[in-house]
Amino acid sequence: MNCMKLTTTLTLIGMFTLVPATLPAADTKENKDPKPYPLTTCLVTGEKIGGHGKPVVLTEGGYEIKLCCKDCTADFKKDTAKHIAKLDKAYKDAKPYPGKVCIVSDEALGGMGEPYVFAYDGREMKMCCKSCMKDFDKDPAKFTKKWDTLTAKTEKK
């Protein structure tokens, strides 16, 4: 009889400790698909990303957040709303995209569904699809230069 109680107790303990681990996380769309980080500097210090080694990357308020170092994480969490407001402003103030094709692939925008739109370094960027983001992330300077060239051509017309 004691063996049966022990087995039942252990089974119940196992069920209650394993069930939460097997349930999917209560993820929102905001956490699954955050807007890309729009700045080239740390959100807390204003220093260039990468200046202190590999940046700390977080997701908060629907945004990807990049901080120059681990030390900035505590400062970010002290006043998250203030820092998120900086990102909202960066998106709002971004100069409109000047082209009709994907900044990465040169495919027509809208040909693969709704374009993927985000802000980066004061510029609105548009891509034919989110998968182009991988190429953008490898060399953002290449695509900001391409954006500047498109803008110069558009302004001459």
Secondary structure, DSSP 8 states (H G I E B T S, - for coil): -HHHHHHHHHHHHHHHHHHHHHS-----HHHHS-B----SB-TTT--BTTTTSS-EEEEETTEEEEESSTHHHHHHHHTHHHHHHHHHHHHHH-B----SB-TTT--BTTTTSS-EEEEETTEEEEESSGGGHHHHHH-HHHHHHHHHHHHHHHHH-
